[in-house]
């Protein structure tokens, strides 16, 4: 059994948090470290390095990809809303932690509570975290922790009146706050190519516009492969899946997808067709959109709202105008 030893990594030439790398071992048949790429320096990758890692990892199994990530990427967390892919990765990471000689789960979870999750999702988050002993960091929209507080600050049904602001406030800002507070350098995601749309060509390793490393270990798996893994490994899953859902987000923007059991058709419909079902132009949440563009748009709208409030206040302070004599 390989035991992990701390090794100081370097970011832009400065000392960083400790990265964990395994000592030599030949006792674990599931490990294929000799075939996986080594990382000369942690966290900061060039485009050429990312391309080379993707080339070398293209035929690796999800377990091997996750193993590589845990051994070479400091500041590693799993971001999850506890969909099937994320749950499969969570189960694999638990197995890897034990293989590496740890008694506890080694990759903490980040769960963004939008305040509008299904009750089934919230129950699953607690159940899965407890089952695997995985530390879970829960982040809420800024300044609030309940629907009442949120609606008092932003109004009701913000997802209908200003969808982009809603997406930024309930997902993007909490995630970026988590990354900053937890010193996150890399995240494991639950995206797969078979989910289509913007995910159809995602690589295994990618770097976003902020420099965050994203690892998509199950990128090559289909929904059926993921579902089979869940069943064969007794992984807890969202009860809504038994009612025909395949991908579950906020309750107000999730429906059982066309072709699902719930809609009385077949089982081969687009997995994410039930997300934003009434808005066909949407296929991806804000977590995987360009952060700088979303932040810029949000701040612009915020300034416009502030100016509008100032203008209204100024009008209230003006003396009442006398109607013209007729």
VOSEPA-696034 format. One record per atom (N, C-alpha, C): residue number from 1; x, y, z; residue in one letter. Coordinates in steps of 0.1 Angstrom, whole numbers, plus 5000, padded with zeros to 4 digits. Layout:
BEGIN
num	east	north	up	residu
NUM	X	Y	Z	A
...
//
This chain:
BEGIN
num	east	north	up	residu
1	5008	4988	5000	X
1	5000	5000	5000	X
1	5009	5012	5000	X
2	5007	5021	4991	X
2	5015	5033	4990	X
2	5010	5043	5000	X
3	5020	5049	5008	X
3	5017	5059	5017	X
3	5022	5072	5011	X
4	5013	5082	5013	X
4	5017	5095	5006	X
4	5025	5104	5016	X
5	5035	5110	5010	X
5	5044	5119	5017	X
5	5043	5133	5012	X
6	5044	5143	5021	X
6	5043	5157	5016	X
6	5055	5161	5009	X
7	5052	5169	4998	X
7	5063	5175	4990	X
7	5060	5189	4987	X
8	5069	5198	4990	X
8	5066	5212	4988	X
8	5066	5215	4973	X
9	5055	5221	4968	X
9	5054	5225	4954	X
9	5056	5240	4953	X
10	5057	5244	4940	X
10	5061	5258	4938	X
10	5051	5264	4928	X
11	5046	5276	4931	X
11	5037	5283	4922	X
11	5043	5296	4919	X
12	5046	5298	4906	X
12	5053	5310	4902	X
12	5066	5313	4909	X
13	5073	5302	4913	X
13	5085	5303	4920	X
13	5084	5305	4935	X
14	5072	5306	4940	X
14	5070	5308	4954	X
14	5066	5295	4961	X
15	5069	5293	4974	X
15	5064	5281	4981	X
15	5049	5281	4982	X
16	5044	5269	4979	X
16	5029	5268	4980	X
16	5026	5258	4990	X
17	5012	5254	4992	X
17	5008	5244	5001	X
17	5014	5231	4997	X
18	5014	5221	5006	X
18	5020	5208	5003	X
18	5012	5200	4993	X
19	5019	5194	4984	X
19	5013	5185	4974	X
19	5017	5171	4979	X
20	5008	5161	4977	X
20	5011	5148	4982	X
20	5014	5139	4970	X
21	5025	5131	4971	X
21	5029	5122	4961	X
21	5032	5109	4968	X
22	5030	5098	4961	X
22	5031	5085	4968	X
22	5046	5080	4968	X
23	5049	5073	4978	X
23	5062	5066	4978	X
23	5061	5054	4969	X
24	5073	5048	4965	X
24	5073	5037	4956	X
24	5065	5025	4962	X
25	5057	5019	4953	X
25	5049	5007	4958	X
25	5046	4998	4946	X
26	5046	4985	4948	X
26	5042	4976	4937	X
26	5030	4967	4942	X
27	5024	4971	4953	X
27	5014	4962	4959	X
27	5000	4965	4955	X
28	4998	4976	4947	X
28	4984	4979	4943	X
28	4982	4978	4928	X
29	4975	4967	4924	X
29	4973	4965	4910	X
29	4965	4975	4903	X
30	4957	4983	4910	X
30	4948	4993	4904	X
30	4956	5005	4900	X
31	4968	5006	4904	X
31	4976	5018	4902	X
31	4985	5016	4889	X
32	4985	5025	4880	X
32	4993	5024	4868	X
32	5001	5037	4867	X
33	5008	5041	4878	X
33	5015	5054	4878	X
33	5026	5055	4867	X
34	5032	5044	4864	X
34	5042	5044	4854	X
34	5037	5048	4840	X
35	5024	5046	4838	X
35	5018	5049	4825	X
35	5012	5063	4824	X
36	5011	5069	4836	X
36	5005	5082	4837	X
36	5015	5093	4837	X
37	5012	5105	4832	X
37	5022	5116	4831	X
37	5026	5121	4845	X
38	5039	5124	4846	X
38	5044	5130	4858	X
38	5043	5145	4856	X
39	5042	5152	4867	X
39	5041	5167	4867	X
39	5053	5173	4873	X
40	5061	5180	4865	X
40	5073	5186	4870	X
40	5071	5197	4880	X
41	5060	5205	4877	X
41	5057	5216	4887	X
41	5042	5216	4888	X
42	5037	5218	4901	X
42	5023	5217	4903	X
42	5016	5230	4901	X
43	5003	5230	4898	X
43	4994	5241	4897	X
43	4995	5249	4884	X
44	5007	5254	4881	X
44	5008	5263	4869	X
44	5012	5254	4857	X
45	5003	5253	4848	X
45	5005	5245	4836	X
45	5005	5254	4823	X
46	5014	5252	4814	X
46	5013	5258	4801	X
46	5003	5251	4792	X
47	4999	5257	4781	X
47	4989	5251	4772	X
47	4995	5238	4766	X
48	5008	5239	4763	X
48	5015	5227	4758	X
48	5015	5215	4768	X
49	5017	5219	4781	X
49	5017	5208	4791	X
49	5003	5202	4793	X
50	4993	5211	4793	X
50	4979	5206	4794	X
50	4976	5196	4782	X
51	4980	5200	4770	X
51	4978	5192	4758	X
51	4985	5178	4760	X
52	4997	5179	4765	X
52	5004	5166	4767	X
52	4998	5157	4778	X
53	4993	5163	4789	X
53	4986	5155	4799	X
53	4974	5149	4793	X
54	4966	5157	4785	X
54	4954	5151	4779	X
54	4958	5140	4770	X
55	4968	5141	4762	X
55	4972	5131	4753	X
55	4976	5118	4761	X
56	4983	5119	4772	X
56	4987	5107	4779	X
56	4976	5101	4788	X
57	4966	5110	4791	X
57	4955	5105	4799	X
57	4943	5100	4791	X
58	4943	5102	4778	X
58	4931	5099	4770	X
58	4926	5085	4771	X
59	4935	5075	4773	X
59	4931	5062	4774	X
59	4930	5057	4789	X
60	4932	5066	4798	X
60	4932	5062	4812	X
60	4918	5060	4817	X
61	4916	5052	4827	X
61	4902	5050	4833	X
61	4900	5062	4842	X
62	4887	5064	4845	X
62	4884	5075	4855	X
62	4892	5073	4868	X
63	4893	5060	4873	X
63	4900	5058	4885	X
63	4915	5062	4884	X
64	4921	5059	4872	X
64	4935	5063	4870	X
64	4936	5078	4869	X
65	4927	5085	4863	X
65	4927	5099	4862	X
65	4926	5106	4875	X
66	4917	5101	4884	X
66	4915	5106	4897	X
66	4928	5103	4906	X
67	4933	5092	4904	X
67	4945	5088	4911	X
67	4957	5098	4908	X
68	4958	5101	4895	X
68	4968	5110	4890	X
68	4966	5124	4896	X
69	4953	5128	4896	X
69	4950	5141	4902	X
69	4953	5142	4917	X
70	4950	5132	4924	X
70	4953	5132	4939	X
70	4968	5132	4941	X
71	4975	5127	4933	X
71	4990	5126	4935	X
71	4997	5138	4930	X
72	4992	5146	4921	X
72	4999	5156	4915	X
72	4993	5170	4916	X
73	4981	5171	4921	X
73	4975	5185	4921	X
73	4972	5189	4935	X
74	4980	5198	4941	X
74	4977	5204	4954	X
74	4964	5212	4954	X
75	4958	5215	4965	X
75	4947	5223	4966	X
75	4935	5217	4958	X
76	4934	5204	4958	X
76	4924	5197	4950	X
76	4911	5195	4958	X
77	4900	5199	4952	X
77	4886	5197	4958	X
77	4877	5191	4947	X
78	4866	5186	4952	X
78	4856	5181	4942	X
78	4844	5191	4944	X
79	4840	5197	4933	X
79	4828	5205	4932	X
79	4817	5196	4928	X
80	4806	5196	4935	X
80	4795	5186	4931	X
80	4781	5191	4936	X
81	4771	5188	4928	X
81	4757	5190	4932	X
81	4751	5176	4933	X
82	4760	5166	4934	X
82	4756	5152	4937	X
82	4747	5146	4926	X
83	4751	5149	4913	X
83	4746	5142	4902	X
83	4753	5128	4901	X
84	4748	5120	4892	X
84	4754	5107	4891	X
84	4769	5107	4888	X
85	4774	5115	4880	X
85	4788	5115	4876	X
85	4796	5119	4889	X
86	4792	5130	4896	X
86	4799	5134	4908	X
86	4799	5123	4918	X
87	4788	5116	4919	X
87	4787	5105	4929	X
87	4796	5094	4926	X
88	4797	5091	4913	X
88	4806	5080	4909	X
88	4821	5084	4912	X
89	4824	5097	4909	X
89	4838	5102	4912	X
89	4840	5102	4927	X
90	4830	5105	4935	X
90	4831	5105	4950	X
90	4834	5091	4955	X
91	4827	5081	4950	X
91	4830	5067	4954	X
91	4844	5063	4950	X
92	4848	5067	4938	X
92	4862	5063	4933	X
92	4872	5070	4942	X
93	4870	5082	4945	X
93	4880	5089	4954	X
93	4881	5083	4968	X
94	4869	5078	4973	X
94	4870	5071	4986	X
94	4878	5059	4985	X
95	4877	5051	4974	X
95	4885	5039	4972	X
95	4900	5043	4971	X
96	4902	5053	4963	X
96	4916	5058	4961	X
96	4923	5062	4975	X
97	4915	5069	4983	X
97	4920	5073	4996	X
97	4924	5061	5004	X
98	4916	5050	5004	X
98	4920	5038	5011	X
98	4932	5031	5005	X
99	4932	5031	4992	X
99	4944	5025	4985	X
99	4957	5032	4988	X
100	4956	5045	4990	X
100	4968	5053	4993	X
100	4972	5052	5008	X
101	4964	5045	5016	X
101	4968	5043	5030	X
101	4961	5052	5040	X
102	4951	5060	5035	X
102	4945	5069	5044	X
102	4932	5063	5050	X
103	4929	5066	5062	X
103	4917	5061	5069	X
103	4905	5071	5066	X
104	4908	5083	5061	X
104	4898	5093	5059	X
104	4898	5097	5044	X
105	4887	5101	5039	X
105	4885	5107	5026	X
105	4894	5119	5024	X
106	4902	5119	5013	X
106	4912	5129	5012	X
106	4909	5141	5003	X
107	4898	5141	4995	X
107	4895	5152	4987	X
107	4882	5158	4992	X
108	4882	5170	4998	X
108	4870	5177	5003	X
108	4860	5180	4992	X
109	4848	5182	4996	X
109	4837	5185	4987	X
109	4833	5200	4988	X
110	4830	5206	4977	X
110	4824	5219	4977	X
110	4810	5218	4971	X
111	4800	5222	4979	X
111	4786	5221	4975	X
111	4780	5235	4976	X
112	4775	5240	4964	X
112	4769	5253	4963	X
112	4754	5251	4966	X
113	4749	5256	4977	X
113	4735	5255	4980	X
113	4729	5268	4975	X
114	4722	5267	4964	X
114	4715	5278	4958	X
114	4703	5283	4965	X
115	4699	5275	4975	X
115	4687	5277	4983	X
115	4674	5272	4976	X
116	4676	5268	4963	X
116	4665	5263	4955	X
116	4667	5249	4951	X
117	4675	5241	4958	X
117	4676	5227	4954	X
117	4664	5219	4959	X
118	4661	5208	4952	X
118	4651	5199	4957	X
118	4655	5194	4971	X
119	4645	5191	4979	X
119	4647	5185	4992	X
119	4655	5172	4990	X
120	4652	5164	4980	X
120	4659	5152	4977	X
120	4674	5154	4975	X
121	4678	5165	4969	X
121	4692	5168	4967	X
121	4699	5171	4980	X
122	4692	5179	4988	X
122	4698	5182	5001	X
122	4700	5170	5010	X
123	4690	5161	5010	X
123	4691	5149	5018	X
123	4702	5140	5013	X
124	4704	5140	4999	X
124	4715	5132	4993	X
124	4728	5137	4997	X
125	4730	5150	4997	X
125	4743	5157	5000	X
125	4747	5152	5014	X
126	4738	5152	5024	X
126	4742	5148	5037	X
126	4745	5133	5038	X
127	4736	5126	5031	X
127	4738	5111	5031	X
127	4751	5107	5025	X
128	4754	5112	5013	X
128	4767	5109	5006	X
128	4779	5113	5014	X
129	4779	5125	5019	X
129	4790	5130	5027	X
129	4793	5122	5039	X
130	4782	5118	5046	X
130	4784	5109	5058	X
130	4789	5095	5054	X
131	4783	5090	5043	X
131	4787	5076	5039	X
131	4802	5075	5036	X
132	4807	5085	5030	X
132	4821	5084	5026	X
132	4831	5092	5035	X
133	4825	5098	5045	X
133	4833	5106	5055	X
133	4840	5117	5048	X
134	4834	5123	5038	X
134	4840	5133	5030	X
134	4837	5147	5036	X
135	4847	5155	5039	X
135	4845	5168	5044	X
135	4837	5176	5034	X
136	4826	5183	5038	X
136	4818	5191	5028	X
136	4817	5205	5032	X
137	4821	5214	5023	X
137	4821	5228	5025	X
137	4808	5233	5018	X
138	4799	5239	5025	X
138	4786	5244	5019	X
138	4787	5259	5018	X
139	4784	5264	5006	X
139	4784	5278	5003	X
139	4771	5283	4998	X
140	4766	5295	5003	X
140	4754	5300	5000	X
140	4756	5313	4991	X
141	4745	5318	4986	X
141	4746	5332	4979	X
141	4751	5342	4989	X
142	4757	5353	4985	X
142	4763	5362	4994	X
142	4753	5369	5003	X
143	4756	5369	5016	X
143	4748	5376	5026	X
143	4735	5370	5030	X
144	4732	5358	5025	X
144	4719	5351	5028	X
144	4721	5336	5031	X
145	4712	5330	5038	X
145	4712	5316	5040	X
145	4698	5310	5040	X
146	4689	5317	5035	X
146	4675	5312	5034	X
146	4668	5319	5022	X
147	4657	5312	5018	X
147	4650	5318	5007	X
147	4644	5331	5010	X
148	4639	5333	5023	X
148	4633	5345	5027	X
148	4643	5357	5026	X
149	4655	5354	5031	X
149	4665	5364	5030	X
149	4669	5368	5016	X
150	4670	5357	5008	X
150	4673	5359	4993	X
150	4663	5368	4986	X
151	4650	5364	4988	X
151	4640	5372	4981	X
151	4638	5386	4987	X
152	4641	5388	5000	X
152	4641	5401	5005	X
152	4651	5410	4999	X
153	4663	5404	4995	X
153	4674	5412	4989	X
153	4672	5413	4974	X
154	4668	5402	4967	X
154	4668	5402	4953	X
154	4654	5402	4946	X
155	4644	5400	4954	X
155	4630	5399	4949	X
155	4627	5384	4946	X
156	4614	5382	4943	X
156	4610	5368	4940	X
156	4612	5365	4926	X
157	4614	5352	4924	X
157	4616	5346	4910	X
157	4627	5354	4902	X
158	4638	5356	4908	X
158	4649	5363	4901	X
158	4653	5355	4889	X
159	4652	5342	4889	X
159	4656	5334	4878	X
159	4647	5337	4865	X
160	4635	5343	4868	X
160	4627	5347	4856	X
160	4629	5361	4852	X
161	4631	5370	4862	X
161	4633	5384	4859	X
161	4647	5388	4854	X
162	4657	5380	4859	X
162	4671	5383	4855	X
162	4679	5371	4857	X
163	4678	5362	4847	X
163	4684	5349	4848	X
163	4699	5349	4850	X
164	4706	5359	4843	X
164	4720	5359	4844	X
164	4725	5364	4858	X
165	4718	5374	4863	X
165	4721	5378	4877	X
165	4718	5367	4887	X
166	4707	5360	4885	X
166	4705	5348	4894	X
166	4716	5338	4893	X
167	4720	5334	4881	X
167	4731	5325	4879	X
167	4744	5329	4886	X
168	4747	5342	4885	X
168	4759	5347	4891	X
168	4758	5347	4906	X
169	4747	5351	4911	X
169	4746	5353	4926	X
169	4745	5339	4933	X
170	4738	5330	4927	X
170	4736	5317	4935	X
170	4746	5307	4932	X
171	4754	5308	4921	X
171	4763	5298	4917	X
171	4778	5303	4916	X
172	4779	5313	4907	X
172	4793	5318	4904	X
172	4800	5324	4915	X
173	4793	5334	4921	X
173	4800	5341	4933	X
173	4803	5332	4944	X
174	4793	5323	4949	X
174	4796	5314	4960	X
174	4808	5305	4956	X
175	4808	5300	4944	X
175	4819	5291	4940	X
175	4833	5298	4940	X
176	4833	5310	4935	X
176	4846	5318	4935	X
176	4850	5322	4949	X
177	4840	5324	4958	X
177	4843	5327	4972	X
177	4849	5315	4978	X
178	4844	5303	4975	X
178	4849	5291	4981	X
178	4863	5288	4976	X
179	4866	5290	4963	X
179	4879	5288	4958	X
179	4889	5297	4965	X
180	4885	5310	4967	X
180	4895	5319	4974	X
180	4897	5316	4988	X
181	4886	5313	4996	X
181	4887	5310	5010	X
181	4894	5297	5013	X
182	4892	5287	5004	X
182	4898	5274	5007	X
182	4911	5272	5000	X
183	4916	5282	4992	X
183	4928	5282	4985	X
183	4928	5270	4975	X
184	4917	5269	4967	X
184	4915	5259	4957	X
184	4924	5261	4945	X
185	4931	5251	4941	X
185	4939	5252	4929	X
185	4934	5244	4918	X
186	4927	5233	4921	X
186	4921	5224	4911	X
186	4908	5218	4916	X
187	4899	5216	4907	X
187	4886	5210	4910	X
187	4883	5198	4901	X
188	4876	5188	4907	X
188	4871	5177	4900	X
188	4857	5180	4897	X
189	4853	5178	4884	X
189	4839	5181	4880	X
189	4832	5168	4876	X
190	4819	5170	4874	X
190	4811	5158	4870	X
190	4806	5159	4856	X
191	4814	5166	4847	X
191	4809	5168	4833	X
191	4814	5156	4825	X
192	4805	5153	4815	X
192	4808	5142	4806	X
192	4805	5147	4791	X
193	4812	5142	4782	X
193	4810	5145	4768	X
193	4796	5141	4763	X
194	4791	5130	4768	X
194	4778	5125	4763	X
194	4767	5133	4768	X
195	4769	5143	4777	X
195	4759	5152	4781	X
195	4756	5163	4770	X
196	4765	5163	4760	X
196	4762	5171	4748	X
196	4764	5186	4750	X
197	4760	5194	4740	X
197	4761	5209	4740	X
197	4775	5213	4742	X
198	4777	5222	4752	X
198	4790	5227	4754	X
198	4800	5217	4760	X
199	4794	5206	4765	X
199	4802	5195	4771	X
199	4807	5185	4761	X
200	4802	5186	4749	X
200	4805	5175	4739	X
200	4819	5172	4737	X
201	4828	5182	4738	X
201	4842	5180	4735	X
201	4851	5184	4746	X
202	4847	5183	4758	X
202	4855	5187	4770	X
202	4867	5178	4771	X
203	4879	5183	4774	X
203	4891	5175	4776	X
203	4891	5169	4790	X
204	4900	5161	4793	X
204	4901	5155	4807	X
204	4907	5166	4816	X
205	4917	5173	4812	X
205	4923	5184	4820	X
205	4921	5197	4812	X
206	4917	5207	4819	X
206	4915	5220	4813	X
206	4919	5231	4823	X
207	4922	5243	4818	X
207	4925	5254	4826	X
207	4915	5265	4823	X
208	4908	5271	4833	X
208	4898	5281	4829	X
208	4905	5295	4829	X
209	4897	5305	4826	X
209	4903	5318	4824	X
209	4909	5324	4836	X
210	4906	5319	4848	X
210	4912	5324	4861	X
210	4924	5316	4864	X
211	4928	5305	4857	X
211	4939	5297	4860	X
211	4935	5285	4868	X
212	4922	5283	4871	X
212	4918	5271	4879	X
212	4919	5259	4870	X
213	4925	5248	4876	X
213	4926	5236	4869	X
213	4913	5228	4871	X
214	4907	5223	4860	X
214	4895	5215	4861	X
214	4898	5201	4855	X
215	4894	5191	4863	X
215	4896	5177	4860	X
215	4883	5171	4857	X
216	4881	5165	4845	X
216	4869	5159	4841	X
216	4871	5144	4840	X
217	4872	5136	4851	X
217	4876	5122	4850	X
217	4867	5113	4843	X
218	4854	5116	4843	X
218	4845	5107	4836	X
218	4841	5113	4822	X
219	4849	5121	4817	X
219	4845	5128	4804	X
219	4841	5118	4793	X
220	4847	5106	4793	X
220	4845	5097	4782	X
220	4833	5087	4784	X
221	4828	5088	4796	X
221	4817	5078	4800	X
221	4803	5083	4795	X
222	4795	5073	4792	X
222	4781	5076	4789	X
222	4772	5076	4801	X
223	4760	5080	4800	X
223	4751	5080	4811	X
223	4749	5065	4816	X
224	4748	5056	4806	X
224	4746	5042	4810	X
224	4757	5036	4818	X
225	4770	5040	4813	X
225	4781	5035	4821	X
225	4782	5040	4835	X
226	4778	5053	4836	X
226	4778	5059	4849	X
226	4768	5053	4858	X
227	4756	5051	4853	X
227	4745	5045	4860	X
227	4748	5031	4864	X
228	4755	5023	4856	X
228	4759	5010	4859	X
228	4769	5010	4871	X
229	4779	5019	4870	X
229	4788	5020	4881	X
229	4781	5023	4895	X
230	4772	5032	4894	X
230	4764	5035	4906	X
230	4757	5023	4912	X
231	4751	5015	4904	X
231	4743	5004	4908	X
231	4753	4993	4913	X
232	4763	4990	4906	X
232	4772	4979	4909	X
232	4780	4982	4922	X
233	4782	4995	4925	X
233	4790	4998	4937	X
233	4782	5004	4948	X
234	4769	5002	4947	X
234	4760	5006	4958	X
234	4762	5021	4962	X
235	4763	5029	4952	X
235	4765	5044	4955	X
235	4751	5050	4957	X
236	4750	5058	4968	X
236	4737	5065	4969	X
236	4734	5075	4958	X
237	4722	5077	4954	X
237	4718	5086	4943	X
237	4705	5093	4946	X
238	4702	5103	4938	X
238	4691	5111	4940	X
238	4678	5104	4938	X
239	4669	5104	4947	X
239	4656	5097	4946	X
239	4648	5101	4934	X
240	4651	5113	4929	X
240	4644	5118	4917	X
240	4647	5110	4904	X
241	4658	5104	4904	X
241	4662	5096	4893	X
241	4652	5084	4891	X
242	4647	5079	4902	X
242	4637	5068	4901	X
242	4623	5073	4895	X
243	4622	5086	4894	X
243	4610	5092	4889	X
243	4612	5098	4875	X
244	4623	5094	4868	X
244	4625	5097	4854	X
244	4635	5108	4852	X
245	4640	5115	4862	X
245	4649	5126	4860	X
245	4663	5120	4857	X
246	4671	5127	4849	X
246	4685	5122	4847	X
246	4695	5132	4852	X
247	4692	5145	4851	X
247	4700	5156	4856	X
247	4692	5165	4864	X
248	4696	5168	4877	X
248	4688	5175	4886	X
248	4695	5188	4890	X
249	4688	5199	4888	X
249	4694	5212	4893	X
249	4684	5219	4903	X
250	4682	5232	4902	X
250	4672	5238	4910	X
250	4658	5234	4907	X
251	4649	5234	4916	X
251	4635	5228	4914	X
251	4628	5236	4904	X
252	4630	5249	4903	X
252	4622	5258	4894	X
252	4627	5256	4879	X
253	4638	5251	4877	X
253	4644	5250	4863	X
253	4647	5236	4859	X
254	4641	5226	4866	X
254	4644	5212	4863	X
254	4631	5204	4860	X
255	4630	5197	4849	X
255	4619	5189	4847	X
255	4624	5175	4843	X
256	4615	5165	4844	X
256	4619	5152	4838	X
256	4621	5154	4823	X
257	4633	5150	4818	X
257	4636	5153	4804	X
257	4627	5145	4794	X
258	4625	5151	4782	X
258	4617	5145	4772	X
258	4623	5131	4769	X
259	4614	5121	4769	X
259	4618	5107	4766	X
259	4621	5100	4779	X
260	4619	5106	4790	X
260	4621	5099	4803	X
260	4609	5091	4807	X
261	4611	5083	4817	X
261	4600	5075	4823	X
261	4589	5084	4827	X
262	4592	5095	4833	X
262	4582	5104	4838	X
262	4574	5110	4827	X
263	4579	5111	4815	X
263	4571	5117	4805	X
263	4565	5106	4796	X
264	4567	5094	4800	X
264	4561	5083	4793	X
264	4567	5078	4780	X
265	4579	5083	4777	X
265	4586	5079	4764	X
265	4598	5070	4767	X
266	4607	5070	4758	X
266	4619	5061	4759	X
266	4629	5066	4769	X
267	4640	5060	4770	X
267	4650	5063	4780	X
267	4663	5069	4774	X
268	4663	5072	4761	X
268	4675	5077	4754	X
268	4675	5092	4751	X
269	4666	5099	4758	X
269	4666	5114	4755	X
269	4679	5120	4760	X
270	4681	5132	4755	X
270	4692	5140	4759	X
270	4692	5141	4774	X
271	4703	5138	4780	X
271	4704	5137	4795	X
271	4700	5150	4802	X
272	4705	5161	4796	X
272	4703	5174	4803	X
272	4691	5182	4797	X
273	4682	5175	4789	X
273	4671	5182	4783	X
273	4661	5187	4793	X
274	4661	5181	4805	X
274	4652	5186	4815	X
274	4657	5198	4823	X
275	4669	5202	4820	X
275	4675	5214	4827	X
275	4671	5226	4818	X
276	4666	5236	4825	X
276	4662	5248	4817	X
276	4653	5244	4805	X
277	4644	5235	4808	X
277	4636	5229	4797	X
277	4628	5239	4789	X
278	4624	5251	4795	X
278	4617	5261	4788	X
278	4625	5271	4781	X
279	4638	5269	4783	X
279	4648	5279	4777	X
279	4658	5271	4769	X
280	4655	5268	4757	X
280	4663	5259	4749	X
280	4677	5264	4746	X
281	4679	5278	4747	X
281	4692	5283	4744	X
281	4702	5280	4756	X
282	4697	5276	4767	X
282	4705	5273	4779	X
282	4709	5259	4779	X
283	4722	5256	4781	X
283	4726	5242	4783	X
283	4737	5240	4793	X
284	4742	5251	4799	X
284	4753	5251	4808	X
284	4751	5261	4819	X
285	4754	5257	4832	X
285	4752	5266	4843	X
285	4764	5275	4844	X
286	4763	5286	4852	X
286	4774	5296	4852	X
286	4787	5291	4857	X
287	4787	5280	4865	X
287	4800	5275	4870	X
287	4810	5272	4859	X
288	4805	5269	4847	X
288	4814	5266	4836	X
288	4814	5275	4824	X
289	4809	5288	4828	X
289	4809	5298	4818	X
289	4821	5307	4821	X
290	4824	5317	4812	X
290	4835	5326	4814	X
290	4833	5335	4827	X
291	4841	5333	4837	X
291	4839	5340	4849	X
291	4840	5355	4848	X
292	4850	5360	4841	X
292	4852	5374	4839	X
292	4841	5381	4832	X
293	4835	5374	4821	X
293	4824	5380	4814	X
293	4812	5380	4823	X
294	4809	5370	4830	X
294	4797	5370	4839	X
294	4799	5381	4850	X
295	4810	5382	4856	X
295	4812	5392	4866	X
295	4811	5406	4860	X
296	4816	5408	4849	X
296	4815	5422	4842	X
296	4801	5425	4840	X
297	4793	5415	4835	X
297	4779	5418	4832	X
297	4771	5420	4845	X
298	4774	5413	4855	X
298	4768	5415	4868	X
298	4770	5428	4874	X
299	4783	5433	4874	X
299	4787	5446	4880	X
299	4780	5457	4872	X
300	4779	5455	4858	X
300	4773	5466	4850	X
300	4758	5467	4854	X
301	4751	5456	4856	X
301	4737	5457	4860	X
301	4736	5462	4874	X
302	4745	5459	4882	X
302	4745	5464	4896	X
302	4746	5479	4896	X
303	4756	5484	4888	X
303	4757	5499	4887	X
303	4745	5506	4882	X
304	4739	5499	4872	X
304	4726	5505	4866	X
304	4715	5505	4876	X
305	4714	5495	4884	X
305	4704	5494	4895	X
305	4706	5505	4905	X
306	4719	5507	4909	X
306	4722	5517	4919	X
306	4719	5531	4913	X
307	4722	5533	4901	X
307	4719	5546	4895	X
307	4704	5549	4894	X
308	4697	5538	4891	X
308	4682	5540	4890	X
308	4676	5543	4904	X
309	4682	5537	4915	X
309	4677	5540	4928	X
309	4680	5555	4932	X
310	4692	5559	4928	X
310	4696	5573	4931	X
310	4687	5583	4923	X
311	4684	5580	4911	X
311	4675	5588	4903	X
311	4661	5589	4909	X
312	4656	5577	4914	X
312	4643	5577	4920	X
312	4643	5585	4933	X
313	4654	5584	4941	X
313	4655	5591	4953	X
313	4656	5606	4951	X
314	4663	5610	4940	X
314	4664	5624	4936	X
314	4650	5630	4932	X
315	4643	5622	4925	X
315	4629	5626	4921	X
315	4620	5628	4933	X
316	4622	5619	4943	X
316	4614	5620	4955	X
316	4617	5633	4963	X
317	4629	5638	4962	X
317	4633	5650	4969	X
317	4629	5663	4963	X
318	4625	5662	4950	X
318	4621	5674	4943	X
318	4607	5679	4947	X
319	4605	5692	4948	X
319	4591	5697	4951	X
319	4581	5693	4940	X
320	4569	5691	4945	X
320	4559	5687	4935	X
320	4557	5698	4925	X
321	4557	5694	4912	X
321	4555	5704	4901	X
321	4541	5708	4900	X
322	4539	5721	4898	X
322	4526	5727	4896	X
322	4521	5724	4882	X
323	4509	5718	4881	X
323	4504	5716	4867	X
323	4502	5729	4860	X
324	4504	5729	4847	X
324	4503	5742	4839	X
324	4488	5746	4839	X
325	4487	5759	4839	X
325	4473	5765	4838	X
325	4467	5763	4825	X
326	4455	5760	4825	X
326	4448	5757	4812	X
326	4439	5769	4809	X
//
